[in-house]
Structure formats: C-alpha cells, structure tokens
Amino acid sequence: MKLVNQQLIKNNNLKTLYRYIHQTPGVSRAQLAKLSGLSKTTVSSLVDELIERKFVQDTGILDDATSVGRKPNSLHLLQGQHYVAVISWRSKDICCKLVDICGTIIKESDAPLHEPDSYVTLSKELLENLLAPDFPREKLLGVAIVVPAMIDPKRKEIFATTLYLSPNGNIDLIKNLKKAFAGYPLAILNDTACAAYAEKVYTKIPQEDFAYINFQYGIGAALFIRDELLGEATASYTQFGHYSIDPCGELCSCGNRGCLELKIGEHSLKKRLHNAGCRSSLIQSDKITYADLSSAALYGDLSAQTLLKDIARDFSQALSNLVCIVHPKLIIIGGRGRDLGPLFLNEVLHNLKETGFRQMLDSIQIRYSFLDSTAYFVGGMKYLFDQHYDFTQDSSAFFYIG
C-alpha cells in the first residue's frame, strides 16, 4: 500500500510539473518549486526524470533580468517524442490522427465505413497504416476512441443516434476493442467533451463554470463545474441536443419529439426553408450548411435571415433552461456552429435578454470557439494524457471510459 501511495504521489507531481511547463514555456526549476509548492530538490529530481524520458528539454540559460547571481535554465516541452492515436468514429467513415502530446497532428488517415459493425476492425487498420514498420511503439502512449455518443460507464454501453451500431452492438464492442488495441492504454471518450477540454486547455479559460455547445454531427454539450468536467468525458450527465423544444414536433431517433438537434441541426436547414415556403436561392442547393445560411443572411437574403433568427430563437430557448439549471459564467459555441456567424450570435444574445431568469442570463458571456472544428482530436489526446496516462507504472492493459 505504501508503494502504491508513493507511486500515486510521484505520478501526480510529475504531471503537475509537466502542466506548469506546458502553461509557462521557459519556466525555471526555481519557478516550478514556487508554483508547485514542492521542494527544489524534489523538483530538480523530477525534472531530470522528465528530461531523461524525453518529455521535457532544458534549452539553456534563461534571460531573466530580475534574477540575481547564477542565471536559471529554461524548460520547454520536447516535441516529436510521444504520441497519442485519436480515432474518430463517424456515421459514414472513421478518421485516425496521430497527435504529438505537445498538440501537433503529425499524421492522419481516414476510410469510409462500408459495413455498419466494422468500426473496430477499420480503426485497427487505420492505426496500423499510420504506424510505419520502423515506428517505435513505445512512443505511442495510448489510443483514444472518440465518439459522438453518450457513454454509460456502469453498463459499458455506447448510446448513439448518429453511429451505425447494431441493437446488440455493445455486447462485444468493448471486448473487441480491448483485443484490437491490446498493448496500449485505451480510452473511449465523447467528442464534445474532448472539444471542450481542448478549449479549456489551449485557450486558457479563466471561468471555472462554463458550457461548451458543440454543433457537429448532432448538438452536444459539455459542462465544467468548479473547474471539473461534469461526468468526465462520457456525456452521460447531459444530452443537450435531445432537449425537446417542441413536444408535439417530429419524432426523433432517440424516441423523443421535437429535439433541439432535430430542429436546428445542419441537416434540418433545407427542410425548414422548404416548409416555410421561402424563395431563397439556397433552396436550389442539394445541401445547405450553416456556412451557406450565414453567408446568404449576411448578404441580404431575407429568407435566410428569417431562418437564422428562427433557429437562434429555438437555440436560445434550450440555452436559457440550461443556464437556469447550472448557471455557467461562459457559453462557448463550437464545432460547425462557428459557421453560423455574427448575425446568429447577436440574435442569441438578444433572445436571452428577453427570456429566462434575468439575474442569471444577464451575467453570462457567450462567444464562438477560438479553435477549429477538429480540435476534439487534440482535446482527446490531451485528455487521455492528462487524466489517464501514468508516469510511474505500466498502463498498457488499462481501459478507460470517459
């Protein structure tokens, strides 16, 4: 038990130092001691280990005009040494990216999904394609399977309305995944949670309570409460996209009626324009995207402006209820939702001032994500490394849900 506790403490300390070096490139050992509260001797020993294991590099003397006497050395993360494979399952294809733990995507491969239940085998093939024969397998710290779905950690089940899993697909899914990726730490993570985690880490969000709304394959939400991701990376605590804004509306694949993602998802735009009897030139398009709608509205298409206002009102209705439940101080719209542009965001802000509990709604900020729509790959890497990678023990057989 004592050895286990020592390993746990050491792992936490190594992660703490690594995090500070990530947040403050060029930091010195002395500064790390102040930031972490660890002794200088402990910091020096742990930093040396991080350098020896090629997670960190000492780049030489730090030009610090405030220091007296011997100038300290600066520390930076070392790129090109350790990676996480992030595999995104989508409705029609799978995409695998090899992500450096410093945040750079170095390789990627994707392939169409020809058979509904071939997610596991195709994922394994894509990873093997990325890992050249001479690739040192010890550099791969883990594999993250990222899904646009709710993951139930107790039942070990994936509930998805956008993935083609058979009704009994969960029975052998976990077993097959473990077998396919034996030898690597493996995690199943929700895509919205990964995107939210990337936003938190890489844009340095100061608010401890914030909501990330992901317009991607559906509409998902991830909530940070007191600086912790609610429900971890499982999406098991909120299904924002399946909040009903029209109880008498169209039947959703989840069994509910009038779900938010059914009403304002990208796939609904053409149908909504058609049902409204609009004369917009967008009707002639085979498919209407958020970017198409935003552009048309911006350039004066009255029908597009009306539809943009309508979906902003629908979104605001769901958002105002979310705010009254958890009261996030910041709401971020990410994924393809960023393509809806300034008119949509202005409408949402206007609608929130007219609805809901004013004392809460008046105090929140709303903005678009600063990251692109593929940020969940980097977020998946960072989440697996931060939350599950262990510096002190062999975790090759470990399996994580969320």
N, C-alpha and C positions, 0 to 999 in steps of 0.2 A: 504493500500500500504506500509506503514511504517513497519507493522508487517511482511509482505512478504519479504521485503528487509532485515530485521533483521534475519529472518529465513534463507534466502539465504546466508547471510554473515556467520552466525553461522555454517551452513552446510559445507560451503567451508573451514572454519577454522578447523573444526573437521576432515575433510578429509585431509587437509594439515598436521595436526599433526599426524594423523594415517599413512600417507605416509612416513613422516620422521622417525617414529618409526619403520616402516617396512624396510626402507632403512638403518637405523642405529640402529640395536638392542643394547639395553643397554644405549641408549641416556638418558640424564637427562632433567628435566624440564628447567633448565637454558640454556642448549644447544639448546633445542627446541625453546626457546624465541629468541635466536640468529639466528637460521636457518630460522624461520618463519617471524621474524620481529614483532611478537606480543608481547604485554607486558607480564611480568612474571605473573602478576595477572590473565590475560586472559588465558594464557597457563595453569596455575595451575588449574583454574576452569574447563577448557575444558578437561584436562587430568583426573581430578577427575570424570567427567561425563563418559569418555570412560572406566574408571576402573569400575565404578558403573554398567555400562551397559554390562560389561564383554567382551569388545573388546580389552582391554589392561590390563596388570598386572604390578604392581610395585614389582620388585624382590629384593628390599632391597638396601643396601648401595653399591654404585659404587666405585670400587677400582681405583681411579683416582689420580695418584701421582702428577699431575700438579695442583690440586685444593688446595686452602688454606682455613683453617677453617673447617667448617662442611662439611662432605663428602656428595655428592648428591646421590639420589636414582636412580637406573636404571630402564628403562621402556622397556617392551617387549610386543609383540602381545600375546594375550591369545588364545590358541588353544582349539578346541573341544566345542565351544560355538555357532558359527554361520556358516551357510552353504548356498551354492547356488546349486540348481539342474541344471546340464547341460545335455541336451538331444540332442544327435547327430542323425540327420536323414541321412540315407544312402540308397543306391539303393535297398538293399535286407534285411536290418534289421535296428533296432533302438537300440541305446545304451544310457543308462541313468547312470550318475555318480553323486554322492553326494560329493561335494567338500568343504572342510573346507576353510574359507576365508583366512587362512594362507597358503593355497596352497596344502593341502594334500587330495588325493582322499580316502575317507573312506569306501564307498560302491559303488557297481555298479551292474547293471542288464541289460541284453540285450535280444532281442527276434527277430525272423525272421518276415519279413513283408509278410504276406500271401495275403493280398488284397492291391492293389495299393493305394487306398484312405483311408487307415486306420492309417495314421501317427498320427493323433491327438488322437484317442482313445487308440492306443497302447502306446503312450507316457504317457498318463494319467495312464494307468495300471502299467507301469514300475515304475513311480514315487511312486504310492501308495504301490507297493511292497517293495520299499526301505524305506518308512516311516513306521516304526513299529507303532502299536497302541499307544505305550507309548512315541512316539517321540514328543517332544514339538514343535508344528507347528510354534510358534513364532521364533524358531531358524532358520527357512528357510527364508532367506532374499529375495529370488526371484528364478525365473525359466528362464533359457536361452535355447532357441531352436536354435541349431547351424546347419546350412545347407550349403552344397557345391553348392551354387547357388548365383545368383545376386538378391538382394532385392531392389525393387523400393519403396522408402518411400512415394512418392507422390501418386502413384496408389495403394499402399499397395498390391503389387504383388510379387510373387517369380518366377523368370525365371530360370529353372533348366534343364540341359541336362542329369543329372545323377540321378534325382529323378523321381519316377513314380507318377507324379501328372497328373490328367486328364486335358484335354484342358480347362475345366471350373473349375478346382480345386481351383483357387484363389478366386472365388466368395464368398464361405462360409468359406474358410480356416481361415481367421483372426477371424471371428465371432465365429467359433467353438473352436479356440484356447483360446480366451478370456473366453468362457464359461467353458471350461475344466479346466482351471487354475485360475478360479475366486478366489480372496482372496490372490493372490500372485502377486508381480510385475513381469511382463512378458516381455521378450525381444527376438526378432528374430535377430540372428547375423550370419554373414558369417564365415565359418570355417577358411579360410585363414587369415582373419583379426584377428580372435581370436588367431591363432598360432603366427602371427606377434606381437600381443600385449604381449603375454607371453614371446616372445624372447626379446622384448624391456624391460619389467619389470624385468624379472628374470636373464637375462644375462647382464643387465646394459649397454646397447649400448650407447656409447657417441655421436655417429653421429646423428645429427638432421634430416638428409636426408638419408633414406635407403629404400631398396626394399626387400621384403620377397617373394620368389618364392616358392610356395607350390606344390610339386608333391604328390598328394593324389588321389582322385577319378577322378579328371581331373588335369589341371595345372592352378593354380590361382596365383594372385599377390596382395600384399597389399603394399601401398606406404606411408611412413611417410615423410611429407614435413614440415620443420621447427618445427619438434617435434610433429606434429599433424597427426593423421591417416586420410588420404585423403578419403573423402566420408564416414567417420566414419566406422562402421562395416557392410557395406552393399555390398561392392564390386561393387558399381554402377558407379564407375569412371574409372575402367579398367577391361577389360576381356582379360587378357594376354594369356590365353590358347586358345582363339579364334582369335589370331593374325594369319593371313594367311602367311605361308612361301612358299606356292605353290598354286598360283591362279588357276592352272589347275589340282589340285590334287583331291583327293576323297572328295565327298560331306559329310559335317559334319552335325550332327543333328541340329546345330544352323542355318543352311541354307548357311553357308559359305563353301568355298572349301580350302582344304589343311591347316586346322587349326593346330596350334602347338601341341595341346594335342592329336589330331588325328594322328599326325606324330610321336610323341615321347612318348606318353603315354605308360604306362606299358603294356596295352592291345595290343599295336602295335608291340611289340618286336618279337613275334613268326612269325607274318606275314611278317615283314621286313626281317628276316633271311631266310624265305622260298622263298620270291620273289627274293632275291639276289643269290639264288642257292647255299647257303652255305652248307658246310659239317659238321658244328658244331654238336657236340653231344647234344647240347641244343635242336635241332630240335625234338628229341625223347620225350621231356618233354611235358606234356599236357598244361602246362602254364609256361611262362618264366617271372620271376620277375627282377626288377632292380638288386637285390642282386645276382641272378643267373648270370646275364650278367656280372656284375662287377667281380665276383669270377672267372668265366671262362676266362675273359680277363686277369685278374691278373696272372692266372696260365698258360698263353701261348696259349689259344685258339685264333687262328688268325682271324677266322670269328667273334668271339665275340669282339675282339679288333677293327676290322673294323666297326662293327655296333656301338660300343661305340663312336668311332670317328665321325661317321655319325650323330648320334643324338646330340653329342656335337656341331657339326657344325650347325645343324638346330637350336638348342637352342641358340647358340651364335648369330645367325642372328637376332632372335627376341629380344634377350637381348640388342644387340648393338643399335637397334632402340629405345627401352625403355630408355636406357641411354641418348640418344640424345634428348629425349623429356623432361625428368625430372631430369637427372644428379644426381642420388643418389651417395653418397660417399661410400656406403657399399651395397653389394648384398649378401643376405643370401639364400641358397638353403635348404629348409626344407621338412618335411614330408618324404615320401619314397624316395625322391630324394637323401637323405643322403646315401642310399644304393648303389648309383652309384659309390662311392668310389674315391680314389685319381686319378686314370687314367682319369676319366671323368672330374674332376675338373681341372686337368692340361691341358686337351685339350681345355676346355672352356677358360681358361686364355690365352692359345696360340692363339686361334682363335680371341679373342677380340683384341689382339695386331695387327692382320692382317686386321681387318675390322673396319668400323665406323669412328667416329670423334676422332682422336687420343688424342686431348687435354682433352677430357672428359674421354675416356676409359682408358687412362694411369694413371688417378688419383684415380681410384676406387679400393676398396678391394672386394674380393669375398671369401666366406667361407661357409661351411656347418653349419646348425643349431647346437647349443650346446644342444638342447632339443630333446626328443624323439617324435615319430610321434603322440602321444596322448596329446601333450602339449596344443592343442587347447581347451581341456576340462578345464584345469586350466586357460588358457587365457580367455575363455568365462566367467568363474567365476569372474576373476579379472576385466574384462571389465565391466560387469554388476555392480559390487560393486563400482568400481572407478567412472564410468560415470553416473550411474543411481540410485544407492541406495541413499536415503535421510535420514540423521540422525534426521531431525527436523520435519518431517511430515509423516503421514500415506500414503504410496505409494502402498498399496495393490491392488488398482484398476488400477494402471498405466500400460500402454502398450507402448513399445518402439520398433522402427525399426532401427537397427543399433546403 
